[in-house]
Amino acid sequence: MQSPALSLFEELDAALQSGASEKRIAMLRRVTDLFLYDADRLNEEQIRVFDDVLGHLIQKVESRALAQLSNRLAPIENSPLDITLKLAQHDEIAVAGPILTTSTRLTTNDLVEIAKTKSQGHLFAISERSHIESEITDVLLDRGNRAVRHNLVNNAGAEISEHGFATLLKASESDEALAEKTGLRLDLPLQLLRELLLRATEAVRARLMSRTPPELQDEVNRALHEIAEKVARDSNKPRNFEAALRLTKLLKERGELTDSALRTFATAHQYEEVVAGLSALCGTSIDIIKPLMESSRDEGLLIACKGAGLGWQTTRAVLECKFPPGAMPLDSIGKLEAEFAKLTRPNAQRLLRFWQVRQSEGST
């Protein structure tokens, strides 16, 4: 009578020789069952035998069967190395996902390489791991989309480097929900918390304060106080416009003081050059533009930008130049753009002339 082991090996050989998918799938399940039954008692040499057999069986097997295999092997601490990595590298996320999320057999280098080359679905699966080294999170944050970033920042087991936090802060400029989640990370360095609070809107700051643990509220309050002092210092410090006036005069004489030139100044937060350039384009004195840049209201600056013939993108850059980098409240942008669109240049220029006359009369 033939032994069960001999019968299995004969069936295995037949399955490997056959091109029939059904035979391979049936044998794949049987070999997987056999491995799982003895997994905790197998040594590495025995596991390599299973690795070799499974590697041959999956060559002509449909993705649904591979996804089932992935789900079964993912939680096994000593799953066959080669087959585990092949499943993790599979293009279909249904196959790769369970391994990427759960398997402890993948090394940091394995996960970094997959994160560098595979889809957003693969990155999202990696972001759900119970522990993620900073080398991996750096790649996830550099390549990942909004869903990946949010999932990762919510994961307390994800180590985030200073580079990773800098990437999060940059993304947070246009994503209030991400800013709030980042601010609640207990491992966020204090200097980066200060920077985040500086860039955040008042609403985000308030929510962060309401959700910050009591033991951290003193630090947050100190950070907010430092921010307020910095903004006050920046707005009150004396500015010298002489060099900026000479530069913008020269550019205007050459025909180079354009919308694009002013946007370059504004994007670089060259405050003096923005004020001097805007006054030159408006045909007004610098004393007309300075109060508009210092005002807490934006309507006057919108009028000056419209009167100067600037487009919206340059106008937005000028508005942002009033604030420290990244600190302009994003929730006001849409309303300001709508107001800017309603303005006509002739009306804006009339108002500028009126302000210039009033200022001249006040100085006599």
C-alpha positions in Angstrom: 0.0 0.0 0.0 1.4 3.4 -1.0 2.2 5.8 1.9 0.4 9.2 2.2 3.7 11.0 1.9 4.6 9.2 -1.4 1.1 9.8 -2.7 1.4 13.5 -1.9 4.7 13.8 -3.7 3.4 12.0 -6.7 0.4 14.4 -6.8 2.8 17.3 -6.4 4.9 16.2 -9.3 1.8 15.7 -11.4 0.6 19.2 -10.5 3.9 20.8 -11.3 4.1 19.0 -14.7 0.5 19.8 -15.5 -0.5 23.1 -17.0 -4.0 22.8 -15.4 -4.6 25.7 -12.9 -7.1 23.7 -10.9 -4.5 21.0 -10.0 -2.0 23.6 -9.0 -4.5 25.5 -6.9 -5.6 22.3 -5.1 -2.0 21.3 -4.5 -1.1 24.8 -3.4 -3.8 24.6 -0.7 -2.6 21.1 0.4 1.0 22.2 0.7 0.0 25.4 2.5 -2.1 23.3 4.9 0.8 21.0 5.5 3.2 23.9 6.2 0.8 25.7 8.6 0.1 22.5 10.5 3.8 22.1 11.4 5.0 25.8 11.0 6.0 26.2 14.7 8.1 23.1 14.6 10.0 23.6 11.4 13.6 24.7 11.1 14.9 27.1 8.5 16.1 24.3 6.2 12.7 22.6 6.2 11.0 26.0 5.6 13.2 26.5 2.5 11.8 23.2 1.1 8.3 24.6 1.4 9.5 27.9 0.0 10.8 26.1 -3.1 7.7 24.0 -3.7 5.3 26.9 -3.2 7.4 29.1 -5.5 6.9 26.6 -8.3 3.2 26.1 -7.6 2.3 29.8 -7.8 3.9 30.3 -11.3 0.7 29.7 -13.2 -1.9 30.4 -10.6 -4.6 33.1 -10.7 -4.5 36.1 -8.5 -7.5 35.0 -6.4 -5.6 31.9 -5.2 -2.5 34.1 -4.5 -4.6 36.5 -2.4 -5.9 33.5 -0.3 -2.3 32.3 0.1 -1.2 35.8 1.1 -3.9 36.0 3.8 -2.9 32.6 5.2 0.8 33.3 5.3 0.7 37.0 6.5 0.4 36.3 10.2 2.9 33.5 10.3 6.2 34.6 11.9 8.4 32.0 10.1 6.6 32.1 6.7 8.8 31.0 3.7 11.0 34.0 2.9 11.0 34.0 -0.9 7.3 33.3 -1.4 6.5 36.0 1.2 8.6 38.6 -0.6 7.1 37.6 -4.0 3.6 38.0 -2.7 4.5 41.4 -1.1 5.9 42.6 -4.5 2.8 41.5 -6.5 1.3 44.3 -8.5 -2.3 43.5 -7.3 -2.9 44.9 -3.9 -5.3 42.1 -3.0 -2.3 39.8 -3.2 0.3 42.1 -1.7 -1.8 43.9 0.9 -2.1 41.3 3.7 1.7 40.6 3.6 2.6 44.3 3.6 0.3 45.1 6.5 1.0 42.1 8.7 4.1 40.0 7.9 7.1 40.3 10.2 9.2 38.4 7.6 9.8 41.5 5.5 12.9 43.5 6.3 13.2 47.3 6.4 15.0 47.2 3.1 12.3 45.1 1.6 9.6 47.6 2.6 11.6 50.6 1.5 12.1 49.2 -2.0 8.4 48.3 -2.3 7.4 51.8 -1.1 9.8 53.4 -3.7 8.3 51.5 -6.6 4.8 50.3 -6.0 1.3 51.8 -6.1 -0.5 54.1 -3.6 -2.4 51.0 -2.5 0.9 49.3 -1.5 2.0 52.4 0.4 -1.3 52.6 2.2 -1.0 48.9 3.2 2.5 49.5 4.6 1.2 52.6 6.5 -1.1 50.3 8.5 1.7 48.1 10.0 1.8 48.0 13.7 5.4 49.3 13.7 7.1 51.2 10.9 10.8 52.4 11.0 11.6 56.0 10.1 13.5 54.9 7.0 10.2 53.5 5.7 8.0 56.4 6.8 10.3 58.9 5.0 9.5 57.2 1.7 5.8 56.9 2.5 5.6 60.6 3.2 7.6 61.6 0.2 5.6 59.4 -2.3 2.3 58.9 -0.5 -1.0 60.6 -1.3 -3.3 62.3 1.2 -4.8 59.0 2.3 -1.3 57.6 3.0 -0.2 60.7 4.9 -3.3 60.7 7.1 -3.2 57.0 7.8 0.5 57.3 8.8 0.2 60.3 11.0 -2.7 58.5 12.9 -0.4 55.4 13.4 1.2 55.6 16.8 3.5 52.8 15.9 5.0 54.8 13.0 8.4 56.4 13.7 8.6 59.8 12.0 12.0 61.5 11.4 12.6 65.2 11.4 12.6 65.0 7.5 9.2 63.2 7.8 7.7 65.9 10.0 9.0 68.6 7.7 7.2 66.8 4.8 4.0 66.7 7.0 4.3 70.4 7.8 4.6 71.3 4.2 1.6 69.2 3.3 -0.3 70.7 6.2 -0.2 74.1 4.6 -3.1 73.1 2.4 -4.7 70.4 4.6 -6.1 71.6 8.0 -7.1 68.1 9.1 -3.5 66.9 8.6 -2.1 69.9 10.5 -4.4 69.1 13.4 -3.4 65.4 13.4 0.3 66.2 13.1 0.0 68.7 16.0 -1.4 65.9 18.2 1.6 63.6 17.6 3.4 63.2 21.0 6.7 62.7 19.2 6.5 66.0 17.3 9.6 68.0 18.3 8.8 71.2 20.1 10.5 73.4 17.5 8.3 71.8 14.8 5.2 72.3 16.9 6.0 76.0 17.1 6.4 76.1 13.3 3.1 74.1 12.8 1.2 76.5 15.1 2.8 79.5 13.3 1.4 78.2 10.0 -1.9 77.0 11.3 -5.2 78.9 11.1 -6.8 80.2 14.3 -9.4 77.4 14.0 -6.8 74.7 13.9 -4.9 76.2 16.8 -8.0 76.3 18.9 -8.8 72.6 18.1 -5.3 71.6 18.9 -5.5 73.4 22.3 -8.8 71.7 23.1 -7.5 68.2 22.3 -3.9 68.6 23.7 -3.3 66.4 26.8 -3.1 68.5 30.0 0.6 67.8 30.5 1.4 69.3 27.1 -0.8 72.4 27.2 1.8 74.5 29.0 4.3 73.8 26.2 1.7 74.7 23.5 0.8 77.9 25.3 4.4 78.9 25.5 4.8 78.1 21.8 1.7 80.3 21.0 3.0 83.1 23.1 6.4 82.9 21.3 4.6 83.0 17.9 2.5 86.1 18.9 5.7 87.9 20.1 7.5 87.0 16.8 4.7 88.2 14.7 4.6 91.5 16.7 8.3 91.9 16.3 8.2 91.3 12.6 5.4 93.7 12.0 6.9 96.5 14.2 10.6 96.3 13.3 11.9 99.3 11.3 12.3 98.7 7.6 14.7 100.4 5.2 13.2 100.8 1.7 16.0 102.8 0.1 17.6 99.8 -1.7 14.3 98.4 -2.7 13.2 101.8 -4.2 16.4 102.1 -6.2 16.0 98.5 -7.5 12.3 98.9 -8.5 13.0 102.3 -10.1 15.7 100.7 -12.3 13.4 97.7 -13.2 10.6 100.1 -14.1 12.9 102.2 -16.4 14.0 99.0 -18.1 10.4 97.8 -18.5 11.2 94.8 -16.3 8.9 95.7 -13.3 6.2 93.2 -14.3 3.5 91.0 -12.7 6.0 88.1 -12.8 8.8 90.2 -11.2 6.6 91.3 -8.3 5.4 87.7 -7.8 9.0 86.6 -7.6 9.6 89.2 -4.8 6.4 88.2 -3.0 7.1 84.4 -3.2 10.6 85.0 -1.7 9.0 87.2 1.1 11.1 90.2 0.0 8.8 92.5 1.9 10.6 95.8 1.0 10.8 95.0 -2.7 7.1 94.1 -2.7 6.1 97.4 -1.1 8.4 99.4 -3.3 7.4 97.5 -6.5 3.7 97.8 -5.8 3.9 101.5 -5.2 5.8 102.0 -8.5 3.2 100.0 -10.4 0.4 101.8 -8.8 2.0 105.2 -9.4 1.6 106.1 -5.7 4.0 106.9 -2.9 5.4 104.1 -0.7 3.5 105.7 2.2 0.2 104.6 0.6 1.2 101.0 0.3 2.9 100.5 3.6 -0.2 100.9 5.7 -2.1 98.5 3.4 0.6 95.8 4.0 0.5 96.4 7.8 -3.3 96.4 8.1 -5.2 93.4 9.5 -7.8 93.9 6.7 -7.0 92.9 3.1 -9.5 95.0 1.0 -7.1 97.9 0.6 -4.3 95.7 -0.7 -6.7 94.0 -3.1 -7.4 97.5 -4.6 -3.7 98.3 -4.9 -3.0 95.1 -6.6 -5.9 95.5 -9.0 -4.9 99.1 -9.7 -1.4 97.9 -10.5 -2.8 95.4 -13.1 -1.7 92.3 -11.2 -3.2 88.9 -11.8 -4.8 86.9 -8.9 -1.8 84.6 -8.4 0.6 87.5 -7.9 -2.0 89.2 -5.7 -2.3 86.1 -3.5 1.5 86.0 -3.2 1.5 89.7 -2.1 -1.2 89.0 0.5 0.8 86.0 1.8 3.8 88.3 2.1 2.0 90.1 4.9 2.4 87.0 7.1 5.3 84.8 8.2 5.9 82.0 5.6 2.9 79.6 5.6 0.9 81.5 8.2 -1.8 83.1 6.0 -5.2 81.7 7.0 -6.2 79.5 4.0 -9.9 79.6 4.7 -9.9 83.3 3.6 -8.4 82.7 0.2 -11.6 81.9 -1.7 -13.4 84.9 -0.4 -10.5 87.2 -1.3 -10.3 85.8 -4.8 -14.0 86.4 -5.4 -13.7 90.0 -4.1 -10.6 90.6 -6.3 -12.5 89.3 -9.4 -15.4 91.8 -8.8 -13.0 94.8 -8.7 -12.4 96.7 -12.0 -9.0 98.3 -12.6 -10.4 101.8 -13.4 -12.3 101.9 -10.1 -9.2 100.7 -8.2 -7.1 103.4 -9.8 -9.6 106.1 -9.0 -9.5 105.0 -5.3 -5.7 105.0 -5.4 -5.7 108.6 -6.8 -8.1 109.6 -4.1 -5.9 108.1 -1.3 -2.9 109.9 -2.9 -4.7 113.2 -2.9 -5.8 112.8 0.7 -2.3 111.9 1.8 -0.9 114.9 0.0 -3.4 117.2 1.7 -2.7 115.7 5.1 1.0 116.3 4.7 0.6 120.0 3.8 
